[in-house]
Amino acid sequence: KILAQAWPFFGQYMEKLLVENIAPMIRASNTHLQTFAFTKVDMGEKPLRVMGVNVHTGQNKKQILLDLTISYVGDVHIDVEVKKFFCKAGVKGMQLHGVLRVILEPLIGDMPIVGALTMFFIRRPTLDINWTGMTNLLDIPGLSSLSDSMIMDSIAAFLVLPNRLLVPLVPNLHDVAQLRSPLPRGIVRVHLREARDLQSKDKYVKGLIEGKSDPYALVRVGTQVFTSQVIDESLNPAWNETYEFVVHEVPGQELEVEVFDKDPDQDDFLGRMKLDFGEVLKARVLEETRMGGSIGPELSGVTLPLPQVLQRNRGISSKPEAPSAAILVVYLDRAQELPLKKPGKEPNPMVQLSVQDVTRESRVVYNTSSPVWDDAFRFFLQDPANQDIDIQVKDDTRQTSLGSLSVRLSRLLSAEDLTLDQWFQLENSGPGSRIYMKLVMRILFLDAPEVCNTPQPCAPGQLDGETGTFAGSSVDMPPRPRRASPDSVIRIHLLEAENLIAKDNFMGGMIRGKSDPYAKVRLGGQSFRSHVVKEELSPRWNEVYEVVVNEIPGQEVEFEIYDKDIDKDDFLGRCKIALKRVLSSRFIDEWLPLEDVKSGRLHVRLECLAPTPNSAELEQVLMVNSLTQTQRSAELSSALLSVFLDRAADLPLRKGSKPPSPYVSLSVRNVSYKSSPATPQTATSTSEPIWDEGFSFLVKRPHVESLELQVKDEGGQGLGSLSLPLTQLLAAETLTLDRWFPLSRAGPGSQVLLRVQLGILVSQHSGVEPRSAPSAGEEAESPPGGSEPELYVGEDGEPGAAGPAQELRQRLTHVDSNSELVEGPLGQLQLTVWYHMDERKLVVIVHSCRYDLRASSKDIPDPYVSLILLPDKNRVTKRKTTVRKRTLNPEFNERFEWELPPEEATRRRLEACVKNSVSFMSREKEPLGKVHLDLSQMDLAQVKAQW
C-alpha cells in the first residue's frame, strides 16, 4: 500500500532523472545520438510489489541488511526520439522479478540514523521488456552491432553484483567509493576436478548407436564466468582446473556449475549444481560437492604472510592460471587539471588500468578536465613484490593520451595496512595534472591445510592410519567402514497449482483458452515429470516422488511448470526450496509463488524421512503406505538399504589372462548400481581389490526383496556372486550385518566384505493414526480366551455386539439342505474408510477378512469382497476385490475410490459383502457375510484401519 501511494511521485522522480541526467549522458556518448530525447515518461499505475522480506542478523553491527523478494509487472510507457534519423522507439510494459539486497549503511548518531542505501541484485534477476520500434533504433550507425537480447543482458548485468546503486541520505557522505565498491568479503578458489556418470547425448545412425558426450563446464559466480576445456568422448571427464572468484556478499552469493555437451549447432545440457558461499564460510574447505552423476569442486574460503603464501602456491598444481597470492583493489576517485588537446575543447576522459595482461577500463566522463569517476577495480596478483600497475588517462573521442603513471606494488607491502591513499602526479601530462586513487592490497592466506588436487592412496593393506597388513580372509576383525551413510529420504508430494497463465489461445488470440500443465521436479540429480492435466489453470496432480539425499550443502528441490503443446512446451513458472531447510524442519507444507511469471503458485509437501533401525515399525509403515498411496504414484518405500562395499578376498584368477580390474554390480529389484573398477592403486593384490564405496536403495517390501551382488572382471566375466535376502537384516541386531560374505560361483575362499544396514522409513506426517494396544477397559470387554471381539448379526443393519460402526450379516445357501439364516458370531472384516480432501474422493481400503468355519459350508471358500455405496445399486458405485483361493483369512490390501463431494459422502452408506466365488461358470455367488457402515456416523477425516 505504501508503494502504491508513493508510485506517482516515484514516476515524477524517474521523469526528472531521465530527462535531466540520463539524456545528456546518452547524447554525449555517441555523435549519432546528439538529438536523442525522451518524449514521454510514464511509470504507469501498477507499482512494484514486495513479496517477502528477509533480515540477516549477526553479519555486521554497523549495517542493516535486508533481502526483498520483488515482483514488478508494470504498465510503464517510455518513448524516445532521435530526430536526426527520424527514429522513434520506446518501452511499453516491463517485468522484473528477483531478490534485491538493500544495505542500510553507515549507521550514524544523527537523523536520519542511516547515512546511505546501497541496492543490488545478488543473482541476475528475470527481466522482460516489451520494446517498441527497436528495429528502427538499431538501424542507427554505431548501434547496428547490438541486438535487443544484448541490450537486455547489459541491463540485467548492470543490476547485479559487483554493480551497486548507492543513494546517499546525508550530505557530504564520506567514503562513497568504498560504499559503492567495498572490499570483497573474501576470495573463493574453486578446483573443478571431474564428473561421473554423465548422460550420453551423442547419437549416431538416427539414434540406433549410442555414443558418449563432449562435456565442458561453465563455472559462474554472479557476473564472473569461466569456461573449462572440452573433454572429447567421455562420460567421466577430468578437468582438474582452478578458478578464483571475488565474493562480495555472504550469505547470498552462490557458485553455479553447469555442464554441457559440446555440439556443432546447439550444446546439450547435462546438469547443474549450486552452492551458497555461506556454507564455504563455515567449513573453510568443502570437498566432493555432487550433482546428478556427480561433480566435485572443492572450495576454499581465503582471507591475511606473503613468503609463506608464495611458498605454498609453488606446491599447488593449478591450471589454466597459477594460484593468486594477493588481491589488489583500486579506488579511482578523480583527476585534476588534465591537459586540453584542443584549445577550448574539454576532453572526455576515461582511465585504463593494467596489471600484467589484465586491463580494466573506467567509465567516460564527458566534457571536463577535472573528472570524477568514483569507480573501483580488482586484480588478482601472483607475485605482488615484482608486479606493477600501469595507469593511462585517455580522451575517449580521439583515444589520445592525457597522462600516464606506473606504480610499483612493492610500495604497498611496506605501507601501513597495505594501503596507499593519495594524489599521484601524472607523467606525460600537464604540470598540474594529477589523479587521486586509493590502492588496497590483501594477502590471500588460507588458515587451513591446502586442498590437494590429486589425493594419494593409502599404502596397500593400510586403512585410516592403521598399521599392519590385511591378507584377505585372515583378518580376525573386519575394519570398520570409513564412511557411514548419512543419507535420508525426501518424500515430495506434488499436490496442485493455482492461477496459472493461460497459454492456449485460438483464432490469433481472439479466443483465450487455458493450459495443459505438467510439472518437472528435480533433486539430487534425479528428475520426475508429472502427468498432464488437460485444459486447467488450477491443476491437481497429487503425485509422490522419493529421492535419497545426503547433507552436501547447496542442493535445492526445484519445480518447473510447463504447458504441454504439440511443438514446444510453454514455460509457466518455477520455484524452489533449499534442501537444507527441508532437512532442518523435517516437514514443509506450503504454497510457493511461481517465479519469472505474472501469476501462479504451487502447493507442495516435503517430508524428510530418517531411517530407523527398528523392525517393529515395519508392519505399521506398510499399512500407512497403503493408506496414503496416491493413484498415479509408484508404491511408496518402506525402508532404505545402505550398502558399504569395502573389499574382496581370494578372487579366482583365470589362467593365461592378465590380472583383472574387477568391479561390482549391485541391484535390488529393478534398481542397479555399478562400482568403479578396482585398479592396482586400490588393491593389495590382483585378487584382493578394495572399492571403498557406498550405495543406497529404496526398498518397497523388505520381506520379499533381496540384494543381488555380482563381482565381474573388466570384460564382464563373473568372478563370484552373492544373494542376500533382506529378511536376514530384519532378524539382525540394529538391522545391520557387518562381516565377510562367501561368494558363490567363485573360488573356495572367495569372499566380500560388506556393511549392509536397513533403516525403516517412518512418516510422522502421514495423517494416519497408528494402531495402539487396547486400553484396560477394552481388554475387560474381550471374550474369554483372549480372542478379539466377534461381530454378530443384526437386523436391518442395526449394530450388534461389535460396535456402532460395523455388523456382519450372513445368508448361507447350502446345496445339500435348505438351511435358514444363521445368526451368531461369523468373523471380522478389516477396513479403512476416509475422505481424501486433497483428491475430493471417498477412499476405502479392504485389508483382510477372518472367517469362522462353523458358520460356513464344509468347503474352504474362495472369498472376495464386493462394495457398493447405498442407496445407489448401479454399476457406477460397485467395486470388488480380486478372488483369494481357498482361505478363511484372505489378505486383500486393495484400494477403491469414489469421486463425490464431502457433503455427499456423509449422506451415503457403505455395504461391504464378503462372497464365495462358487464356480467359474455360475453367476451366482455364495454370500458369506455383510458389513453396513453409516458414513454420517463416522469421522471421515480420521485415517485408521478398523476390524
N, C-alpha and C positions, 0 to 999 in steps of 0.2 A: 504493500500500500504506500509505503514511503517512496519507493522508486516510481510508482505510478504518478504520485502527486508531483514529484520533482522532475519527471521526464520532460515536460515542456521547457523548463529552464535549462536542463541539460542540452536540449536542442538549440536553444539560443547560444549557449556557450560553444557548441560544436560549429555553428554557423560562423561565429566570430573567429574561432580558431582557424577554420579552413580558409576563410576569405582574407583574413589579415596576416596570417602566419604561413600557412601551408602553400597557398597560391603563389606568393612571391618566391618561395624556395623552388617550386616547380618551374616557374618562368626563368629563374636564373640557372637552372640545372642543364638546360638544353636550348640552343639557339632557335630550334624549330618550335619551341613551346613558349616563345616570348609573348604571344597573345592568348595564353591559357587563362581561363577564368571559370569560377564556379557561378553558374547562373541560377541554381536552385539548391537549397539545403533544407530538407525537411526530414527530421528524425522519426516522423510518424507518431502514432498513438499507442503502439504496443511497446511497453517498457521491457527492459532487461529483467529477468526473473532469477532470484537466488533460490536454488532448490535445496541447499543444505549448507551448514557452516560447521567446520571442524577446527577447534582451537588446540594448538600444540603448546604444551607447557613444559617447563624444565629445560628448554634449549638455551635461552639467554635471558637473564633477568632485566636486561636493558632494552628489550623489544617485546612486542606482542605480535604473534604470528598466527594468521588465520588462513584457512583454505575455504574458498567459496565455490561451490558447485553451481555454475551459472548456465543459463539457457536463454538465448536470445533468438526469437523468430520474429523479426521486425518488418514493418512496412516502410522502411526508410526509403527516401526518394532524393537522390542527389544527381544533378545534371551539370555537366561541364561542357565547355566550348573552346575550340582553338580556331579563332576567326581567320587566321592566315590560310588555313587549309579547309575552311568551311566545314569543320568537323564537329559533330555533336555526339556525345556519349554520356553514359551515366550508370547509376546503380538503382535498381528498383527491387528492393527486397534483399534480405540478408539473414543468414542463420549462423550462429556461433554457439558452440557447446564445448565445455571443458571445465577444468578446475583452476581457478585463479587464486594465486597466493598473494596475500596482502600483508605487508610487514609495516607495523607502526613503530618507527624508529627515527631519531632518538627520542627517548622519553625524557622530558625536561621538567624543571620545577616551576615553570610559569605556564599560564594559559597559552595555547590550548592543550598543554600536557604532552602532546605528540608533535615533534618537530617536522616530520615528513611522512608521506605514504609512499611505499615502493610496491609496485604491482607487476606481476609477470605470470605467465603460464609455465609450470614446471614441465609439462608434456605438451606437445603440439596439440592445439585444440582442433575440433572439426569446424571448418569454415566453408560456407557455401554462399556465393554472391551471384545474384541474378543481374548480369551485365546487360546494358542496352547500348547498341552502337559500338560494340567492342571492335568489330571488323574495321570500321572507319578509323578508330583511334590507332589501330596497329598498322594502318597504311601510312602514317606519318613517318617521314625519314628519321632514322635514329631509333624508332620503336618497332620496326618491321621484324627484327630478330626475336621479339618477345612473343609470347602466347598467353592466352587467358590462364592456362594452368600454371605457367611460370610466375605470373603476377600473383595468383592465389598462393603459391608456395612461398613467395617472398613475403607476402603479408603475414601468413601464418607463422613463418620463421621469425619475423620481426617481433612477434608477441611472446616468443619462447626464450627461456634462458639460453645464453647469458645476457640477452637483452632485457632491460628493466625500464619501466616507466616510473620516473620519480616526480612526485608532486610535493614541493616544499609548502609547509603550512605556516612557517615563520620567516620573516625577512632575515637576510644576511646569514643564511644557514651555512655552517662550516662543513668542510669535507664532503661536498656534494658529489665529487667524483668517486670517493670511497663508498658512499651510499649507493650510487648508481652501479658501481663495479667493485664490490667488496673483495677482500682477499678470499680465495677459494677455501671452502671448508676442508678440502683435502684432495689428494690425488688417488685414483684407483688404478692399479695395474692389473690388467686382465690377461691371463695366459689362456689363449684359446688352444686347447690340446687336440681333442679328437671328437668324433661322433661315432655312434654304433647303431647298427640295425636300421639304417635309413631306408626309406621307401624307394623301390625301383621305379623310375619314371621313363626310362628309355625303352621303347618297344620297337620291334622290327617285324617285317612281313605282316603289316596290319595287325599287330598285337599278338601274333602267334608265338613269336620268340621274345622272351622277356630278357632285357638287358640289365644294366645297372643304372647309375646316375653319375653326374659330374658335379659333385657338390662344392659349393663355396658358402661362406658365412658373411652376413652383414652384422657388424657389432656397433651398436648405437647407444649414445647417452645424450638425450636432448638433440641439439643440432650437430653434435660431434659424431661422425660416422667413419668407420673403417671397413674395408672390404678385403677379405682373405684371398689367398690364391685359390685357383680351381684345381681340385684333385680329380683327374680323369678316371672314369670307370671304377668307382669304388662306392660301396655302401657302408664302409667303416673308415672314413677318411681321417688322416692325422695331419693337422695343420702345424701345430707347435709354433704359434705366432704370439707375439706380445704387443699389447696396445696400452697406452696411458691416457686417462681421461681426467679432466678437471671436474671436480664435484663442487657444486655451489650450495645445494640445499639438501640437508639430511635431517629428518626423513623427507621423502618426497621423490627425489630423482631416482631413476631406476636404470639398470642395464637391460637392454633388449638385444637378444641374438636371434637372427632369422637365418635359416638355412635354405638355399635354393639349389635347384639342378640347372646348370648352365646349358642353354639350348640356343640354336641359331636365331630362332624367332622370339619366343617369349619364355622366360625362365620359369620353371615349375617350383611351387612352394613345397618345402619338405618338413617344416616345423618351426616352432618358435618357443623361446623361454624368456622369462623376465625375472629380475631380482632387484628388490628395493635395497638401496645402499644403507638404510638403517640397519639391516642385518649384517652388512660388512663392517659397519662402525662398531657393532657389538663384538663380532668374532675376530676382527683384525685380519684373519686369513680364513677364507672359506674354500673348501675343495669339493669337487665332484658334484656340481650342480647339474641336475639331469633334466632332460626333456624326452619326449616320446620315442624311441630308440633312446639314446642319451647323449647329452653334450656336456662336456665338463670344463668350463672355465674356472680357474682359481682366481680369487680376487683378494688383493692385498691393500688394506687401508694404509696410507703412508703419511707421516707428519714431520722435527729438528732434534755430527762432527764430520766434516767433509772427507778427510782422509780415509776414515773407516767406510764411508759410503762408497767412495771410488774403488776401494779395495774389494768390497763385496760385489759391486757391479761387474768387476772384471771376471768374477767367477760365475756370472749368470749367462747362460746361453739364451740369447734373445734375438729374434728377427721379426720384422724387417729392420727395426731400429734398435740401437743399443739402449739399455735402460737409462733413464734420466737420473741425475744426481741432485738437481735443484729445479725450482721453477722461478721465473722472473716475471714480475707484474710491473708494467709501465703505465703510470697515470699521466696522460698527456693533457696538460692544463691549457696553456695559452702561449702565444708568441707576441713580441712587440717590435715595432719599427722594422717590419720586413721591407726590403727594397722594392721600389716601383720600377718594373722593367720598361714601362712606357709612361712618359710624363702625363699626369692627370688621370691615369687609368689604374684603379685599385685592383690588386690581384685577387684570385680565388684560391687561397692557399689550402693545401692538404699535405699530410705527412706520410712518408713511407718509413717503416721501422723494420730492420733486418737483423736476424741473428743466424749466422751461417747461411743456410739456403732457405730459411723460412722468412717470409716477408708479410707484414701486415700493413694495411692502409687505413688512414683515418677518413672521416667524412670530409666533405668540402665545405668550407665557409666562404660565402660569396661576398665579393666587393669590399674587402677590408685588408689593411696591412697589420692589424693587431687582432688576429682571430682568437676565438675561444672555442676549444674543441670539447673539453670535458669527456675525453674518451679513455678507455683502458684496454690494454693488450697483454696477452700472456704468452710466454715462451718456455718450452722445456729445454733444460741445459744438461749436456752430457759431462762437460768439464768446465765449470764456471771460472776457474783460475786462469784459463787460457782462451777465453772467448770474449768477443766484443759485441756491442750493439751499435749499429750504424743508423743514423737519422738523416733523412733527406726531406727538406721542405720544398714543395714544388707549387708552381702556378698551374692549376688544373687545366685551364683552357689551352695553354701552349706547352704544358709539360716542361717548362723551363725551370731551372733550379733557383730557389730563393735563399738557399743556405744549406749547410750540412754540418754534421757532428758525429764523432765516434767516441764512445765511452768504453774503457776497459772494465769488464765486470769484476776484475780482481779488486777494484776500489770498494766494491760493496762488501767484500769479505772482511775488510778491515774497518768498515763503517759501523757506527752504533746501530744495533738492531738490524744489521744488514740492509740499511735504508739510506738512500740519498734523496733529499727533498730540497730542491734549489733551482735557481736560474742557471742555465748553461749558455755560454756565448756561442753563436753560430759562426762557422767558418765560411769563407767564400760568399759573404753576405755584406749587409750594410754595417757601418761602425757601431750602431746601437742595437743591432738585431740580436735578439736572444729568445730563448724558449724555456718555459718553466715545466719541469717534469718531476715526478716522484717515482723513483725506482726502488722496488722492494724485492729482495731475494729470500727464498725459503729453501733450506736443505731438506731433501726427501729422505727421511730416516725411518725405516720400519722397525718398530720396537717389538719384533718377533722374529723367529727363525725364518730365513728366506725360503720361499717355496722352491722346491726343486722340480724342474720340468721333466726329468727322467728318473723316476723313483727306482732305487736299487733293490733288487730282490734279496730276500734273506739267503743266508748260506744254506746249501742243501741239508735237509733234515732238521732245520732250526726254525722255531716259531716264536714270535713275540719276545725275543731276547732270551729264550730258554737255551740252555746248553745241553749237549748230548745228542745222540743220533737216534733216529726212529727207523727201525728196519721192518717196515710193513707190519705183519701180524704179531711181531714180537713185542710190540708196545703193550705194557701192562695196563696203563690207564690212557684212554683216548684224550688227546689235547682238546681243550675247550675251544669252540669256535671264537674267532677274533671279532666277529660282528654278529651280535644278536639282532634279530629282525625288529625294527621299530615300527613296522607297518601297522596302519589302521585301515579301516574300510569306510569310505564315504558313500552313503546312500543318497542319491539325488532324486528327488521326487518332482518331476516337471508337471505342474498342475494345469495352469491356464494362463491366458493373457487377456488383456482388455484394451479397448480403444486403439486397435492397430490402424495403420494407414491403409486406405483403400487404394490398391494399385491396379485393379482390373477395371478399365474404362472401355466403353464401346462407342461406336459411331464417332470416332475422332474426339472422344472426351465429352460428348454431349450427354451421354448416359453414364452415370457414375456407378460402378459395380462395387464389389467388395474385394476380398483377397482369399487365397487358398494357402493359409500359413502352415509352416512346419518349423521346427526348431533344431538347431545343432548345439550339442553340448560337448565341451572339451575339458579334460582334466588329466594331468599326468601323462600326456602323450596319447591318451585314448580319446576317441570321439564317438558320439552317438547321434543318431538322427531320428526324430520322432515321425509319426505318421502325418500325412497331410489332412487338414480339416478343410473341407470344401466350403467356399462361399461364406466366410465367417470372419468378423473383425474382433470377436471375443471368443477365441477357440478354447476348447478344453481337451487336453491331451491325456493327462493322468497316466504318465508313464514313469517307471522307476529304473534307474541305472545304478550300477555299483562299480566302484573303482578302488583298487588297492593303492594307497598312497603312503609316502614317508614324510618326515618333517623337514625335508630340504626346503629352505626358505625361497620365497618369491613365486610360488605356484599360485594359480588362480583357477577358479571354476568359471568358465566362460560360456555365455549363452548368446546365440545369434538367431534371429528370426528372419525367415525369408518367405516370399510369396511364390508358390510353385507356378511356373509358366512353361509353355511349350518350348520356347527358345532359351532365354536367360532368366533365371530366377531373380526377383527384385528384393532388395535389402529392406527389411522392416525394423531394424534396430538391434542393438546389442547391450548387454550388461554383464557384470562380473562380480564375483565375491572372492576376496582373498582367502586362500586355503588356511592361512594362519588363524583367521578369525573363526572358521568352522572348527578347527582343532581345539581352540581355546574355549569356545562357547558350547561345543558338543552338539547343539541343535539350533537351527535357524529356520524360521517360518516367516517369509517376508514377501511383500510386493516390491519389486525392483523397477525403478523407472528405466525405460529404454533410452539409450544414448544415441546421438547422431541422427535422431528423427524428431519430428514435430510432436508426436504423441505416442502413447502406448506404455504399458507396464506389464511385468511378468511375475506370476506367483509361483514360487518355488519353496520346497522344503529340503533342507540338507541336514543329515544326521551323521555324526562320527561314531562308528561302532568299534570299540576297543575289544580285541579278542580276550575271552575269559577262559582260563584252563579249568573248567568245571563241567564235567559231562552230565551232571544232574540238570543242567539248564537246557539240554538239547531238546527234550520232548516238548517243553514249553515253547522254545523257539520255533520248532517245526509247526506247531499249532498256530502260533501268531503269524508266521509267514503265510500259512494257508488262508488265514482270515484277511490279511492285508494285501494279498496278491491282487494286482490290477490285471484287467483283461488283456491289455496289449503288451505287457512286460514279460520278460523271461522269469523263470522261477527264482525266487529270492534265495540268497545264500544263507546258510545256517552256521557256517564255520569258515575260518581262514586257516589254511595249511601253510606253514612256513618250513622250508627245507633248506638247510645249510649243507652244501656239498663240500666236504673237506678234501678227501684224497681216496685213492685206491691202492691196493697192495697185491702183488703177485699176479698181475695180469698175464695172460698167455702171450708168448712171443711166437710168431709164425716163422718157420724156418725159411731161409732164403729171401726174406723181405727185410726192408730197412726198419729200424725201430719206430714204433707207432707214435703219433701225436694224438692220443685219444681225447675224445670229447664225450659228454654225457647228454643223453636226451631224456627229459622228464616229462611225464604227462599225467593229467588227472581228467578223466572223461575226455572231452574234445579240446582241451587246452594243453598245449605243448610248449616247452622251452628247451633251448639248447645251450650248453655251457660253451665257454671258449676252449679251443684246443689247448691241451697241456703241452707246452714246449719244454725243451731241456732246461731253460731257466726256472721253470716252475715244477720240476720233478727231481726227486732224489735219484731216480734211475728211470730207464725207459719203461719199466714195468710198474713203477710206483709214482704215478702222476699226482700232482697237487693242483686242485682247481680253486679252492677258497672262494666260492661264490654262493650267493643266496637267491632263492626263488620263492614266490608266493602264489598260492592257488585259492580261488574262491570255490568252496565246496557246498553243494546243494544238500546232499543226503549222505552223511558220513557212514551210515550203517551199510551202504551198498557200494560205496566207491573205494577205489584203491589207487595208490601211487605206483605208476609203472616207470621203471628206470632201465635204460639200456646204455651200456658203455660200448663205443664204436671207435674204430680207427679212422684216419682221415679219408679212407676210401669207402667208408660206410659198412665195413665188415664188423660183425658183432664180436665183442670181446667178453661179454657177460651181461646178465640181466637180473632184475630184481622186481618182484611184485609184492607190494606191502599193503594189505587190506587196512583201511583206516579204523576198523574195529579194534585192531591191536592198540592203536593210540587211545581209543576211548576207554580201554581197560588199564592203561598205564597211569602211573602217578603223575600228576600235573599234565596229563595228556601229552607226555614227551618221551621220545625214545632217542637216546644219545649213545651210539655204540657202533661197532663194526657189524656189517650185514654181509653174510656169504652171498656170492653171486652164483647164479645157475648158468648152465651152458657156458662154463668158463673152466679155468684150471682148478685143481683140487684145493688150492689155498687162496683163490681169488676172492677178495672181499672189498667192500667200500665203506668208508667212514662217513656217517651221516648224523646230523641232528635234525630230527623231524618233530614238529610241535603243532598241535591242533588247538585253536582257540575258538570258543563258541561265541557267535555274534549276537549279543543280547540287545534288543532295541528297547530303550527307555521311553520312547515317544511313539509307540505304535497305535495307541488308543485302545489297546486290548487289555482287559483286566486279567491278570494272571490267576490261574486256578490255585486256590489255597486249601489247606486242610480244613475239614469241617470243624465247627465250634463244638463246645461241650454239649450245648443244647441239641445240636443236630445229631451228635453221636448217641444221645439218650433216646432219640426217636428211631434209631436204626433197629431193624428186626433182629431177632435172636440169631446168633451165629455169625454176626459181623457182616452179613451181606448188605448190599446197598438197598435203598428204598425201592420197593417194587411199585409198578403202575397198575391200577385196577381199572376195570371197565366202568364207565359211567353212561348214563342215558342222555342222548341228545347233546353230547358234547360237554355235559357238566363235569367238572373236575372230580376225580376220585382222590384216593389217599395220597397220590403222588404230588399234589400241589395244584395251585390255581392255573398254571400255565400249560400243563400237559396232561393228557389222558389217552390211554391206548384202548381202542375198540377192536373187536375181532369178530369175524363171521366166517367160520370154517365150513367148507363144503367138502365132506369126505365122499369119495367114490363108493366106498363099501357100505355106508349107512347114512340115514337121514338124520344126522346129529343136529341138535339145536345150537343156538348161540352159546358159546362157552363164556362164562363170567368168572373172573379171577385174575390173579397175577399172571401176566403174559410175557413181560420183558421191558426193555428200555430202548429208546432211540436218542442218540446224541445229535443235537442241532445247534447251530449258531445262527441267530436271526438279528439283523440290524439294518438301519437305514444309512446308506453311504451318501452324506450330504455333498461331498465333492462331485460325485458322479450322478447324484439325484436318482439313486436306484435303491430298491429293496434287495438285500443280499441274503441268501440262505445258503449255508454250508451244511451238507449232510456228512457227518463224520463216520458214525458207526452205529451198529444195532446189536443188542444182546437179546436173544430169544429163548423162551422156556419150552423145551421139547414136550413137556407134559400137555401143553395146550395145542400141540401141533399134530399133524399127521405122522404116521410112523416113519415116513421117509424124511431124510435131511433135505431141506428146501434149497432152491436156487433163488435167493432173495434179491429184490431191488426195491427202491423207494420211488413212489410217484408223488409229485407235489402239485397242488392246484390252489389258486387264490379264489376264495369264495367271496361273493356269491357267483362269480362267473365260472362256468364249467366248460368253456370252449377251448379249442386247441391253443389259442394265443397265450393263455395263462398256465397251460400244463407244462410240467418238466418231469424228467425221470432220470434216475441214475443208471449206470450200467449194471448188468446182472452179475452177481457173485455166485460161483458154482459151489454147491454142496457145503454149506456152512451155516452154523447157528449164530456166529459172531462176525458178520461181514464188516469189512472196513471199506468205506467209500471215499471219503475226503474229496467230495465233488462240490463245486460252487455253481449257484444258479442266481440269475438276476432278473428283475422286472423293472422296466423304466416307468416310473409313475411319480407324481409329486408327493411330498411328505404328508400333506393333509389327506391325500387319497389312500396312502399306505395305512394310516391309522384307522381307516374305515373297513379294512379287509380282515378276513380270517384265513389262516393258512391250514390246509389239510394235508398231512403227510401220511400216506398209506403204504405200509410195508406189504409187498406181494411176493408170491412164489411164481416164478416163470415155469408153469407146469410142462408145457410142450411147445416145441418149435412150430408145430402145425396148428395148434389151438390158439385162438384169440382170447379164450377165457383164462384169466389169471386168478390164482387162488389167493384171496386176501388173508394176510396174517395178522393185521392189526392197523390201527389208525391213531394219529395224534392230531388234535384240534388246538390251534393257537389263536386266541383272540388278540390281534395286534394292537387294539386300542388299550389293552390291559398290560402291554409290555413296554419297557423302556428301550425304544429302538436306537437310542444314542449309545447304549452300552454294548460293547462288542465282547460277548462272553459265551463260551460253549457250555451247554447245559444238557443233562440227561433228563 
